[in-house]
Amino acid sequence: MPRRETLFELGPAIPIERPIRTERAPGALIARPVRNQVEMPVSTLDDRVASDHPVRAIVDIVEGLNLGRLEASVRSNETGGGRPAVAPSVLLALWVYATSQGESRASEIARRIETDDVYRWICGGIPVSERVLADFRARSGHLLQDVLSQVIASLMHEGLIDLHRVAQDGTRVRTWAGADSYRRKETLETLLSDAAAHVQRVMSEGHDQNRSKVAQAAAMRAAKDRADRIARALELVKTKMEGVSDADPSDKKRAPRASTTDAEATRMKMADGGFRPAYNIQFATTADATGAIVGVSVTNRGNDFGEIAPMVSAVKERTGVQPREWLVDGGYTKKTDIEDVEVSGTSVFGPERKDRAASDGRTARERSAALIAYNARIESPEGKAIYAQRGEVAELANAHAKSRFGLSLLRLRGLAGATILALLAAVTNDVLVLVRERAAVMRTHAASTNPAPIAGA
């Protein structure tokens, strides 16, 4: 066989002598292979969540709710086809559990579904995206009203709450709007014209080959959303101007304004003394040991006048029970409010009024029977003792809503969005109350059926 020509003539191999290291280099971080580790343990989602984990009780309650109306609205079916919809109970359980953990962002919940065994257990292998979570919450106003009523009905049916005494309190919650987003009528008209022109430009760019259909759709949604928000702000400003007959057009400081981010939000004085865009969220809480929330309302007014009678009516309509005693602070005790509630059969407990006069004075003669009864009640030792319960009940519910249930910042716009978030906090609170009270009943029952052995027996 002829010798093959090579570019270089190779000589005999020369062995290379390498020093033998007998000691490891000090401080060296070396990743070494471990080939006998179990890469994917054979287990189910049930195995990865402890049997006594609170999420199991939460899901049990949610799955026991009647969500048939929502399931009936699913359009995909065996005949027409379509992608299977995520079970409403799964989405509701995700939001309730996430709210109980202080999480209010759909993006974070979607991330945890990929990484957290508890969230994965709730889904049970069903893929749930951020968009599905956000859309479900944004459209869940009527659903959450019904769910709150069902949970309260369960608490009442099992005798776990007492509705004869209820405390009401409001809390101002900052909304997702800038303090500098408020504009006058003339500025809003200019902004609306610019926003409409921007919508037209985005529509004309709809056939741009350099942008994906998803990006084009997102740009169109954003443009229309801004135009709608500015139009809503302009509409509200015009309504405010109609209600002020002696308004001076040249007085720019007193001219009505509205936010281009959240038109219905009002700048309110907050706890720290500053003024920010916010909503006034009202909770009615049972004044027993449970602290169940039985009433929710949201306004964009900075004071609490006129809020007692509507809440009493809402609680009666929701529960079928007329509370006998209603605890409020001084921000609610307007004469007409007290009279309206007292006539309905509910006794109001609040601080002593400042408009007191001598028994033979004009103010005393003008008092109604309801106000006379109110003054006599709150001056008595029993009335003062009852009123003392208000702070530890109503204010605690507000504090938990903000610190534990993520209600420190409203991420949905408008009164409707703020109401959804308030209802979600109330539903979460009452589901946890139901879990806790059922567990207490079971412990009591177990202790009565299995008494502790007598010492020395």
Phi and psi in degrees as a GROMACS rama.xvg file:
@    title "Ramachandran Plot"
@    xaxis  label "Phi"
@    yaxis  label "Psi"
@TYPE xy
-66.7138  147.925  PRO-2
-71.8961  133.224  ARG-3
-80.439  133.736  ARG-4
-73.0508  139.087  GLU-5
-128.236  157.353  THR-6
-69.331  -38.453  LEU-7
-121.034  145.613  PHE-8
-87.9534  113.994  GLU-9
-83.7302  131.333  LEU-10
-93.1938  -176.616  GLY-11
-66.1011  145.359  PRO-12
-63.9351  134.403  ALA-13
-106.407  118.063  ILE-14
-64.6984  139.63  PRO-15
-100.349  127.167  ILE-16
-90.1932  121.534  GLU-17
-111.38  138.431  ARG-18
-67.5764  139.586  PRO-19
-89.8106  120.226  ILE-20
-88.9151  122.736  ARG-21
-100.387  -16.112  THR-22
-125.794  145.64  GLU-23
-73.0923  147.855  ARG-24
-65.4953  134.375  ALA-25
-64.995  132.958  PRO-26
75.4948  8.40318  GLY-27
-75.6304  134.306  ALA-28
-103.198  109.126  LEU-29
-124.693  124.386  ILE-30
-84.2555  116.918  ALA-31
-111.203  144.041  ARG-32
-70.004  140.817  PRO-33
-124.831  104.84  VAL-34
-97.2654  1.70759  ARG-35
-108.273  14.3393  ASN-36
-82.1518  151.32  GLN-37
-80.0748  118.314  VAL-38
-77.8293  -45.0129  GLU-39
-134.232  100.684  MET-40
-63.3523  141.109  PRO-41
-80.3896  104.679  VAL-42
-157.239  166.426  SER-43
-105.915  169.085  THR-44
-61.904  -33.7345  LEU-45
-60.5989  -35.163  ASP-46
-69.7222  -23.4798  ASP-47
-89.7898  -4.88801  ARG-48
-119.195  125.263  VAL-49
-58.084  147.278  ALA-50
-64.4207  -24.7407  SER-51
-104.244  17.2692  ASP-52
-68.4592  137.76  HIS-53
-58.1494  -26.0034  PRO-54
-62.3922  -28.5096  VAL-55
-66.3194  -42.2907  ARG-56
-67.4964  -38.0174  ALA-57
-63.191  -45.9398  ILE-58
-65.8388  -36.4844  VAL-59
-59.9327  -42.5824  ASP-60
-67.9234  -44.57  ILE-61
-63.6227  -42.6953  VAL-62
-69.6763  -17.6595  GLU-63
-85.5523  -4.87093  GLY-64
-78.3017  156.712  LEU-65
-89.7437  102.125  ASN-66
-113.747  25.1572  LEU-67
-61.512  -35.5999  GLY-68
-63.5905  -37.9169  ARG-69
-71.9092  -39.9339  LEU-70
-66.9778  -30.084  GLU-71
-69.4752  -18.8456  ALA-72
-84.8651  -2.65594  SER-73
-69.1636  128.093  VAL-74
-89.6293  -24.4479  ARG-75
-74.5892  136.747  SER-76
-151.698  175.591  ASN-77
-66.8432  -30.1958  GLU-78
-79.0526  -51.5425  THR-79
-85.5534  -14.5398  GLY-80
81.1269  -160.15  GLY-81
106.014  165.754  GLY-82
-75.7974  135.89  ARG-83
-60.091  135.623  PRO-84
-80.9235  149.39  ALA-85
-69.1628  134.778  VAL-86
-57.7123  130.518  ALA-87
-56.6909  -33.1488  PRO-88
-63.4985  -33.5984  SER-89
-67.4961  -46.2489  VAL-90
-65.3381  -41.9476  LEU-91
-65.8854  -41.744  LEU-92
-63.7465  -38.681  ALA-93
-60.1044  -46.0464  LEU-94
-69.1158  -40.1563  TRP-95
-65.9579  -45.721  VAL-96
-66.0546  -43.8426  TYR-97
-62.2168  -39.9184  ALA-98
-64.2159  -37.2176  THR-99
-64.9212  -21.6135  SER-100
-96.1182  6.19556  GLN-101
80.7872  15.1687  GLY-102
-101.061  128.928  GLU-103
-126.358  11.4678  SER-104
-108.126  125.359  ARG-105
-63.4626  -34.3766  ALA-106
-64.0039  -39.8268  SER-107
-70.8868  -38.0775  GLU-108
-63.834  -43.3193  ILE-109
-61.7533  -36.5506  ALA-110
-67.1283  -40.8777  ARG-111
-70.7996  -25.4606  ARG-112
-61.516  -28.6197  ILE-113
-84.1414  -20.8598  GLU-114
-122.803  -24.8851  THR-115
-102.297  126.518  ASP-116
-63.3822  -33.0557  ASP-117
-66.1897  -45.417  VAL-118
-67.0467  -37.7371  TYR-119
-65.1771  -34.9076  ARG-120
-65.8607  -39.9359  TRP-121
-60.4373  -43.3167  ILE-122
-72.5201  -30.8853  CYS-123
61.5175  37.7005  GLY-124
89.3221  -2.49684  GLY-125
-83.7435  126.147  ILE-126
-72.498  129.12  PRO-127
-128.638  122.367  VAL-128
-95.6487  166.85  SER-129
-60.7562  -40.4501  GLU-130
-64.1886  -41.5407  ARG-131
-63.3983  -42.563  VAL-132
-62.9574  -46.0937  LEU-133
-66.0621  -43.1083  ALA-134
-63.6951  -39.8702  ASP-135
-62.1277  -45.8979  PHE-136
-66.3722  -41.2751  ARG-137
-65.142  -22.8601  ALA-138
-109.291  15.9448  ARG-139
-101.677  19.3803  SER-140
-57.8135  -55.862  GLY-141
-66.7446  -36.4656  HIS-142
-61.5893  -45.9161  LEU-143
-67.4475  -33.5107  LEU-144
-60.4287  -45.1397  GLN-145
-67.627  -40.8979  ASP-146
-63.7682  -42.4181  VAL-147
-60.1457  -41.7614  LEU-148
-64.0628  -39.6739  SER-149
-66.6623  -41.3822  GLN-150
-66.7273  -41.6151  VAL-151
-63.7417  -39.2096  ILE-152
-60.9495  -38.6019  ALA-153
-64.9368  -42.2033  SER-154
-62.375  -39.6057  LEU-155
-71.5988  -43.1821  MET-156
-61.8773  -35.6688  HIS-157
-89.4809  4.61219  GLU-158
66.5774  34.6526  GLY-159
-96.9119  -14.7474  LEU-160
-130.259  158.802  ILE-161
-122.552  119.909  ASP-162
-99.267  7.62391  LEU-163
-73.7264  -22.6367  HIS-164
-130.129  124.499  ARG-165
-131.536  140.931  VAL-166
-113.156  138.918  ALA-167
-121.561  139.991  GLN-168
-154.479  152.545  ASP-169
-114.248  152.985  GLY-170
-138.328  137.154  THR-171
-92.0215  125.271  ARG-172
-118.822  130.094  VAL-173
-64.7589  137.27  ARG-174
-102.783  167.42  THR-175
-79.8778  68.6695  TRP-176
-148.334  146.447  ALA-177
-80.9139  144.156  GLY-178
-65.4825  -21.7444  ALA-179
-98.0869  17.2526  ASP-180
-94.115  5.76279  SER-181
-86.4163  131.864  TYR-182
-132.598  152.904  ARG-183
-83.3022  175.536  ARG-184
-58.5977  -47.139  LYS-185
-63.7136  -42.1143  GLU-186
-66.5943  -38.9088  THR-187
-65.1819  -36.9413  LEU-188
-64.1814  -40.1531  GLU-189
-66.4871  -43.8321  THR-190
-64.1235  -36.4217  LEU-191
-67.672  -38.5755  LEU-192
-63.2277  -42.7706  SER-193
-65.4217  -39.8769  ASP-194
-65.9715  -38.8305  ALA-195
-65.1936  -39.5224  ALA-196
-65.4087  -37.499  ALA-197
-64.904  -38.8595  HIS-198
-60.4323  -41.7353  VAL-199
-64.8819  -38.3871  GLN-200
-65.9102  -41.5669  ARG-201
-64.6153  -38.7369  VAL-202
-64.637  -37.9687  MET-203
-69.9544  -22.4665  SER-204
-92.0754  12.2111  GLU-205
-65.6738  -21.8376  GLY-206
-103.284  19.1988  HIS-207
-69.1941  120.273  ASP-208
-72.1456  -15.5464  GLN-209
-86.8031  -2.90874  ASN-210
-122.219  140.823  ARG-211
-72.8631  161.38  SER-212
-64.2753  -33.6758  LYS-213
-64.7092  -43.7153  VAL-214
-66.0522  -39.0586  ALA-215
-65.0465  -41.2641  GLN-216
-65.9906  -39.5196  ALA-217
-64.9311  -41.1331  ALA-218
-63.8285  -38.1895  ALA-219
-68.583  -41.9377  MET-220
-61.4018  -43.7042  ARG-221
-63.8232  -41.7375  ALA-222
-65.6697  -44.9772  ALA-223
-67.8293  -36.8142  LYS-224
-63.6938  -42.795  ASP-225
-65.6973  -42.6023  ARG-226
-61.7473  -41.0234  ALA-227
-65.7039  -39.844  ASP-228
-66.0498  -41.6693  ARG-229
-66.712  -40.0275  ILE-230
-62.3815  -39.9024  ALA-231
-65.6001  -41.2403  ARG-232
-62.8232  -41.5393  ALA-233
-64.8409  -39.6785  LEU-234
-62.3191  -42.3051  GLU-235
-67.8351  -38.7085  LEU-236
-64.0756  -41.5613  VAL-237
-63.1417  -37.8787  LYS-238
-65.2563  -41.5081  THR-239
-64.1576  -37.4831  LYS-240
-68.8136  -32.2659  MET-241
-69.2337  -30.0403  GLU-242
-79.7279  -9.35499  GLY-243
-114.659  102.356  VAL-244
-75.6247  -32.2267  SER-245
-99.6939  25.6288  ASP-246
-68.3414  137.56  ALA-247
-93.588  113.218  ASP-248
-59.3624  -27.2793  PRO-249
-82.0196  -12.04  SER-250
-85.6113  93.8079  ASP-251
-73.9311  -26.5884  LYS-252
-68.5334  -35.4234  LYS-253
-97.3459  1.72501  ARG-254
-67.346  138.545  ALA-255
-61.0672  144.62  PRO-256
-135.919  161.208  ARG-257
-145.992  153.69  ALA-258
-81.4444  136.145  SER-259
-78.1974  -11.5741  THR-260
-91.3972  -47.6078  THR-261
-139.085  96.3844  ASP-262
-61.9076  -33.49  ALA-263
-85.5085  -8.68329  GLU-264
-72.6897  145.271  ALA-265
-118.845  141.76  THR-266
-74.4239  116.688  ARG-267
-118.969  155.76  MET-268
-78.9134  121.795  LYS-269
-92.3624  177.761  MET-270
-61.3415  -29.8581  ALA-271
-87.0568  4.70642  ASP-272
92.6698  -11.512  GLY-273
-83.8749  164.699  GLY-274
-111.962  125.675  PHE-275
-142.594  158.542  ARG-276
-64.3307  126.988  PRO-277
-156.852  172.756  ALA-278
-126.754  151.964  TYR-279
-98.3325  107.673  ASN-280
-98.4459  126.124  ILE-281
-108.239  130.799  GLN-282
-120.381  138.213  PHE-283
-108.892  121.293  ALA-284
-122.117  137.247  THR-285
-65.2725  135.204  THR-286
-89.3779  39.9521  ALA-287
-109.784  -165.463  ASP-288
-74.8967  -13.8717  ALA-289
-82.2288  -39.5336  THR-290
70.4457  35.3342  GLY-291
-74.6478  139.294  ALA-292
-89.7704  120.772  ILE-293
-113.506  -1.31212  VAL-294
-151.85  140.716  GLY-295
-139.029  135.077  VAL-296
-150.547  156.281  SER-297
-135.42  132.742  VAL-298
-131.02  166.372  THR-299
-111.257  26.995  ASN-300
-102.071  142.114  ARG-301
-78.9446  -11.5577  GLY-302
-113.695  171.516  ASN-303
-106.255  9.01246  ASP-304
-63.8994  138.947  PHE-305
80.6742  10.426  GLY-306
-98.3926  -12.3368  GLU-307
-72.5783  -55.2192  ILE-308
-58.4975  -46.2915  ALA-309
-60.7394  -36.8563  PRO-310
-70.6693  -40.7465  MET-311
-60.0054  -43.8603  VAL-312
-64.2406  -39.6236  SER-313
-66.403  -40.2951  ALA-314
-66.4136  -41.3234  VAL-315
-63.7481  -41.7843  LYS-316
-66.4648  -36.6202  GLU-317
-74.8264  -38.6582  ARG-318
-106.113  -19.9549  THR-319
78.4216  9.43274  GLY-320
-120.256  133.261  VAL-321
-92.0031  109.391  GLN-322
-59.8013  140.049  PRO-323
-84.457  -28.8404  ARG-324
-131.92  136.701  GLU-325
-130.135  121.168  TRP-326
-104.437  126.268  LEU-327
-141.056  165.309  VAL-328
-94.2252  -173.522  ASP-329
-65.5499  -19.2994  GLY-330
-71.1584  -10.8791  GLY-331
-105.028  -16.5939  TYR-332
-84.1754  59.839  THR-333
-82.9581  147.683  LYS-334
-54.9278  -49.9333  LYS-335
-64.7641  -34.8676  THR-336
-64.3054  -45.5841  ASP-337
-62.5556  -44.0514  ILE-338
-63.6204  -42.7212  GLU-339
-61.6165  -41.7184  ASP-340
-75.374  -40.018  VAL-341
-62.4272  -37.8021  GLU-342
-64.88  -32.3895  VAL-343
-74.6305  -9.31515  SER-344
106.34  7.00613  GLY-345
-109.951  130.777  THR-346
-88.9415  129.886  SER-347
-93.4196  136.398  VAL-348
-120.995  122.626  PHE-349
-153.434  -171.829  GLY-350
-72.9245  162.53  PRO-351
-65.3545  138.181  GLU-352
-75.4156  152.522  ARG-353
-88.2489  -8.53265  LYS-354
-94.5581  27.3615  ASP-355
-68.6884  150.363  ARG-356
-143.087  172.302  ALA-357
-61.6565  155.451  ALA-358
-61.9811  -22.7644  SER-359
-105.282  11.5756  ASP-360
-83.0461  171.669  GLY-361
-65.5246  -40.5095  ARG-362
-61.5999  -39.6717  THR-363
-66.4708  -38.8984  ALA-364
-67.6358  -28.342  ARG-365
-84.4038  -7.24812  GLU-366
-70.8243  143.023  ARG-367
-83.6325  170.712  SER-368
-63.0525  -33.723  ALA-369
-66.2538  -41.0064  ALA-370
-70.2015  -36.1892  LEU-371
-63.7386  -42.8191  ILE-372
-65.4045  -38.6283  ALA-373
-62.05  -47.5221  TYR-374
-62.9355  -42.0807  ASN-375
-65.7408  -36.3721  ALA-376
-69.3674  -44.9301  ARG-377
-78.2536  -14.1645  ILE-378
-85.4911  -14.7002  GLU-379
-78.8496  153.817  SER-380
-60.0178  -37.5768  PRO-381
-64.7795  -42.0876  GLU-382
-64.2027  -40.4284  GLY-383
-66.1059  -36.533  LYS-384
-67.1759  -39.0843  ALA-385
-66.95  -44.3339  ILE-386
-64.5031  -28.0939  TYR-387
-63.6608  -17.6761  ALA-388
-77.6543  -15.4201  GLN-389
-58.8096  -48.0364  ARG-390
-61.922  -45.365  GLY-391
-72.7602  -13.6574  GLU-392
-99.0701  -62.9309  VAL-393
-69.7556  -45.3936  ALA-394
-68.8297  -30.6864  GLU-395
-67.3809  -38.5823  LEU-396
-62.3657  -41.9214  ALA-397
-65.9568  -40.9422  ASN-398
-64.1018  -42.5182  ALA-399
-64.8122  -39.0813  HIS-400
-59.7207  -37.3468  ALA-401
-83.379  -44.0602  LYS-402
-86.2702  -31.3731  SER-403
-105.121  -29.9321  ARG-404
-111.871  16.3429  PHE-405
71.0698  23.3659  GLY-406
-94.3244  23.3299  LEU-407
-79.3441  -17.2677  SER-408
-147.324  127.852  LEU-409
-87.085  118.015  LEU-410
-96.8987  -0.692164  ARG-411
-112.853  143.4  LEU-412
-89.591  156.405  ARG-413
81.2179  168.639  GLY-414
-61.6049  -38.0159  LEU-415
-63.8065  -43.6541  ALA-416
-66.0447  -41.6864  GLY-417
-64.4241  -36.5348  ALA-418
-65.8501  -39.9235  THR-419
-60.1511  -45.6755  ILE-420
-67.4036  -37.5456  LEU-421
-66.2985  -41.4183  ALA-422
-64.2705  -39.2772  LEU-423
-63.4758  -39.9576  LEU-424
-65.0627  -40.4118  ALA-425
-66.8879  -42.7389  ALA-426
-61.5997  -45.2118  VAL-427
-60.8369  -44.8514  THR-428
-58.4399  -45.9685  ASN-429
-73.4261  -32.5131  ASP-430
-63.7746  -42.2672  VAL-431
-66.4496  -35.8608  LEU-432
-62.2936  -43.7321  VAL-433
-63.7354  -41.6053  LEU-434
-61.9723  -47.2837  VAL-435
-66.0371  -44.459  ARG-436
-70.4106  -36.4258  GLU-437
-64.063  -40.9992  ARG-438
-63.7592  -38.1864  ALA-439
-65.6029  -39.8607  ALA-440
-63.9577  -41.7106  VAL-441
-64.9281  -39.0715  MET-442
-65.2497  -41.0329  ARG-443
-63.9697  -42.7117  THR-444
-64.9101  -41.1569  HIS-445
-64.851  -37.3483  ALA-446
-68.9156  -32.5526  ALA-447
-77.1973  -32.2498  SER-448
-84.5848  -23.3388  THR-449
-126.872  74.9377  ASN-450
-63.3978  151.104  PRO-451
-66.1537  142.644  ALA-452
-66.906  146.307  PRO-453
-75.5204  133.977  ILE-454
-61.6148  131.25  ALA-455
86.154  -2.19389  GLY-456
